[in-house]
């Protein structure tokens, strides 16, 4: 059975009504399934179903939500689709989970199911959070866009958001910088257009490639017109199709959706239309796929059209305002209305910026110039250690002429200089080295990609 042929389901639940216990469980299972794609995935999904549906029964007994079962089922369906499980097998597993729910009675006040689903004792104390090892953010552009970012980009019609989105996507794909943001690494980018004809999309893509002077092979532009019977992305059919299409491409790091009104269905003033999109957004985040959702404004061009619920589960909200210039039709200012990644050390990337496309060239003007970001004395020593390794000749030439060194060699130099002690406490050494690297990247002193690190000049 093809994944696009599964029985139609209508997710009537409003996703933000799912209790926090269940959301944590779904996130945990999404990460587990994502990490175990090459292992016994059906067994893992079956365990997820059998744990989650009894938890739903317990929560329904406390506070009835008739649509909660459907929301959990839709989330499990997307997890399975993302893991490559056929639709009929997913339906069977979800059925087993519902059967397990009917056979299970949880005592009132028992939260052990949520703990079992998470499969860990959650960190609670300050010391536990300090010592917790978490994956470093995988930045794609500057300090604001990562493989787990959910970004809402809003602008009035005709302002240039499509040109901007395509230009940004190509630079991310090539690993190049754009405007005042530093490029991080080459990435795989899928740009989905739901508004223009494929003829116009071809024109925009080719024009930008000529402006850029490059044609990154990992930038994919998709027109909705080229997909027969394209289904809205806030329906189970549309979401399952997109997950399958991303797998067909071999995976991506970033998806740019242009735009919400054209790629989804329903009244944009009704929060339910967007809430039905959240299972897809959460599934992509669990699979380490960054997202930029482009959206229109209404009569009030200072804010996005519809209610504010779209912003609740996004990390970043960027807004474009008109900034007329006599020498171009594409000119606007960009401001970050919401920015969870913003810190004192990265605020330069989140400042207001005026952007224009003039004579086939992107221009920008920031409100402040970049100043060197101070780093701690100990981190300065770590920077010197990296410089030593580069000077020793242990370098590898990467794309773009970067003189990089293996991060393991840099770490060994830190041990030699007494900055970290891997023998006395390996965990503390890893945590301290990660702190050095994070601070130096944020200060724009170094860049890292995979097992390599290099100095920025």
N, C-alpha and C positions, 0 to 999 in steps of 0.2 A: 504493500500500500504506500503510495507516494505521500510525502508529508503535507502536500497541498490538498490532499483529498480527505483529510480527517473530517469527521462529522462536525457540522457547524455548531458552535457554542456562542452564547451571547453573554459576555461578562458584565452583568448589571451592577456588580459591586463597585462601590467607591473605594479605591485602594487605600486612601488615607484613613479609612475607618478600620482597617485591619489592626488589631491590637499590637502593641509593641513587641510582645512575646513572640507572636507569629512572624512579624517582620524580621526579627532577629534570627528566628529559625530558618526562614526562607533564605535570608542572606547567607547564613552558615552553610546550608545545603547547596546553595548555588555555587559557593566557592569550592566546596568539597567535590561536587560533580565536575566542575570546570577543571580541577586539578587531576581528576581521575578518568579523563576521557579515554585513555588507552587501556584502562583496567575493566573491572566488572561493573560497568555503568548501570545496567538494568538492576542489579542487586542493590546498588547504592540508592537508586531512585525509589525502589520498592521500600527500602528502609525509611526513606524520607516520607513517603506517602503514609506508611503505617504509624509513624510518629506524629505527623502533623495533623491528620484528621481526628485522632482522639483528642489532641489538644484543642482543636476547633470545637469539638463537642463540649469539652469542659468550659470553654469560654462562652459558647452559646447559652449554656445553662445559667451562667452568671449574668449575661447581657445579650439577649437574643439578637442575632444579625442574620436574617434569612439568606442573604447573598454571600455570606462569608465563605461557605463551602465552595461556591463557584470561583471566588477570587483565588483561594488557595489552589484549586484545581487548575486554573489558568496559569498560575505561577509555576506549578509543577510541570505543566505541559511545555512551557517555554524552556524550562531547565532541561527537560528531556530532549526537546528539539535541538537545543544548543549543543547537546552532547551527541547528537547524531542518531538518536533512537527513533525507529520508525513509529509513525502515528498510531498504528493499531496496538503496538506494544505499550505505548504511553497510556492509551485509553485503558488497557488491561491493568496496568500497574495502579492507575488512579482508582479504578474500580476496586482493587484489592485494598487500597488504603481506606476507601469508604466502608468496605466490609469490616475492616479492622476497627473502624470507629464505632460501628453498630455493636461490636462484640466487646468493647472496652468501656469500663466505667471508671472515671477518675473521681476521687473524693474531692469535695469542695475545699478550695484553698491549696490544693496540691500543685505546685509549680515544677515538679520534678521532670515532667515531660519536656518542658522548654529546655531544661538543663541537659537532658539526654540528647535532644535534637542538636543542640549546640555542641555536644560532645566534649565540652571543656567547662571548667569552673571559670566563669567570667572574671576578668581582673577587676578588682574593686578598690584596693588601697593605693595610695600614692606610690609606694615602693613597687607594687606590682606593675603599675603603669610605667614607671620609670624603667624597669628592667625588661619590659615586654618588647620582643623582637617583632617588628612589623616591616613589611616591604617598603622600601623607599619609593616615593612617587616617580613614575616614569614620565618625565616631562617631554612634551612634543613641541612646544613653542614658548619661549620665554619662561616665566614663572607662573603662568596663568592657565596653561592648557596641558593636561595629562591624559593618560589612557583610562583614567577613571572619572574625568571631569564630565559633569552634565551642565552645559552652557546654554542659556537662553539669549539669543541675539535679536533685539527688536529694532524696527525702523519703519518709517512711513514708506508707502508705495513710491517707487521710482527714485529712491535716494541712492541706490548703488549697492545694496546689500548682497545681491547675487554676484556682481563683479568682485566685491570684497571677499565673499565666501570662497569663490573659485581661486582667487589669488592666494588666500591664506592656505587653502587645501594643497595647492601645488607646492608652496614653500615647505609645508610640513612634510609632504611626501619626499621632497628632495633633501630635507634636513638643513635647509637654508634659513637664515633669519628673514624677518619681514618687518618693515617699519622700524620701530625701536626695540623690537623683541629679538633675542638671540635664538638662532636655530639650535636644536638639540641633537637630533639624530634622524636619519632617513626612516620613513614610516610608510605604512600602507593606509591610504585614505580613500574612502568611498563617498562621493558627492551624489546625492539623490535629488533630482529636480522634479517637482510635481506640478509646475506651473507653465513653463514655456514649451513650445514645440521642440521636437528634436533638432529641427533646422536651426533654431535660435540658440539652443544649447551648444551645438557644434560650433557656431560662430563665436560664442563667448569663450569656450574652452580653447579654441585655436588662437584667438586673439590674445588671450592671457599667456599662452605658451610662447608666443612670439615676443610679448613684452618681457617675459621672464628670461627668454633665451635658453630655456631648457624644456625637455619633455620627460619629466620623471615617469618611469615605467610603473611605479606603484601608486599613481594617481588614477582613480577610476571614476568616470562620470557616467551616471545612469539617468536616462530619461524615462519618465513614467510611460511615455508613449510606446516605448520598445518592449514593454511587459504586457502581453495580452491579459485582459481581465485583471488589471492591477487592482488589488484590494487595499482599502485604507489601513494605515498602520496602527489604528486603535481597534482593529478587529483581530480575533485569533487567527483567521486565515492570513491576513496581511502580515502579522507578526511572525507566524511560522514560516511564511515564504521568505521574509527578510533574513531570518536566522539561517535558513537553508542556503540562501544566495550568498551570504557572507562565508559560509563553509565552502561553497563552490569556488569562491575567489581564493581560497586558501587562508582566510582570516584577514582582518583589518585591525588597525590601531585606532582609527577615528572615522566616524560617520558624520557627515554634514547634511542635515535635513532641510531642504528648501522647498516649501515651507510648511509650517504646521497646518494652515488652513487648507492647503492643497493635498497634503498627504494623509490627513485624517478626515473623519466624517462626524457631523453633529453640530449642534449650536455652540459656537465658540464662547458664548456668554455663560454656558452651562458648564460647571466644573467637571461633570461626569464625562464629557467628551475627551478631556485631557486625562482624567484619572484612568480611563480605559487604556491609555498609552503607557502607563507606568509599568505594567509587567514587562514590556519590551525594554524600557529604559533601565529597569533594575537588572534584567537578564544581560544586557550589554555591559553594564557596569561590572557584574559578577564575572564576565568574560574578559575584563580589562580592555574594553572598547570605549574610547572617549566619544562624547556626543556634543554636537552643536545644533541646536534647534532654532532655526530662523523663523521669526514671527512678525506679523504686521502690527502696526498701531491702528487705532480707530480715529474718530474725529479729534480726540485728544492725542496729539502726536508726541506728547511727552511720556507716554506709557504704553504698554502692550495692550492689544485689544482683548477684551474679556476680563474675567476676574483674576485675582492674584495667585490662584492656587498653582499655576504653572511654576511659579518661583519658589514654592515651598521646598521642593525636593531637587532643586538645582544648586550647584556650587557657585555658579557665576551668572550674573545677569549684566549683559553689556547693552547699551542703548546708543543708537546713532541719531543725531540731530542734524537738521539741515544747516549748512554753513556755506552760503552762496559765494561763488567766485565768478568773475566775468569771463575767465579763460577756460572754463570746463563745466560740464553738466554733472560730473560726479565729484561732489565735495561735501564733506560732513564732519562733524566732531563725534568722537566716541568717548563714552564715560562708562565706568563700571559702577552700577548701582548696588551690586552685591558681589562680594569677592572673598570666599572662605580661605583661599590660598594667600591672601594678602597679609604680609607681615612688615614690620619696620624695615627689614633687610631687602624686601622685594617690592616696596611701594612704587618704585620707579616704573615697573611694568604695568601698574594699575592706574597711572595718572591719566588725566584727560589728554586727548591727542586730536589734532585736526588732520584730516586725511583727504587727499585729493588725487584724482587720476588726471594728470596734465601731460599732453603731448606723448601719450603712450608710456607714461612713467608714473609710478606711485610716489607721491610726496607726502611728507608728514612733518608736523611741528608739535613738539611736546611742550608742556607748560614749565618743565624744569629740566636742566641738563643732568646727566648722570654724574654722580659724585662717587669716589671710591668708598666702598662700604667697609667700615672698620671690622677687623676680625681679632679674636682673642690671641694673646701671646702664644698659647699652646697650639692653636690652629695655625698660627704663623710658622711655627716649627714644622708642622705637618706639611705646609706648603714648601718649605725649604727641603724637606725630605723628597717630595716629588720632583723638585728642581734638580736635586742631586741625581736622581735616577735618570732623568732626561739627559743631563750632562754626561752621564757615564756611558751613553750610547746604547742603552737598552730600549731602543725605540722601535716602533712599528709605524709605517706610513699608512694612514687611513685615507679614505676618500676626501678630497678637498685639500690634500697636502698636510693634514694634521700629523704632527709628530707625537704619537701616543705611546704610553707605556702600559704594561700589564698592571692592573690594580694590585695583584699579588706581590709584584716587585716593589711597588710603592709601600705596601703594608710591611714588607720585610725590612725596608729602610727605616720605617717608623719604629720597628722593634729594635733595630740596631742603634738608633739614637735614644732609646729608652723612653719613647713617648707612649708606647703600649707594651704590655707584658702578656703574651699569649700563653705562657707556661703557668703563671700564677693564677690567672683567671681568664680563660678563653672567652667567656661570655662578656665580661666587662671590656675586654680588648676589642671585640667586635662592635660593641655599643659605642665605645669611644672613637674608634676609627670611622664608623658611620657618621658620628657627629662632626668629625673633621671634614669629611667629604661633603656633608650636607651644608655646612657653613660656608665652605669654599665655593660650592656651586651657587648658593644664594648670593654670595658676594661677587659673583661673576669673575672669579679668579681662575677657575678650572671648569672643564666639562667632562662628562663621563658617558660612556655608551657600552653596555655589556661589561666585558671584562677589562675594558680599556679606559684610561684617564689621560687628559692632556691639559697643558697650560693654555690659558687665554691671554692673548697679547693685546 
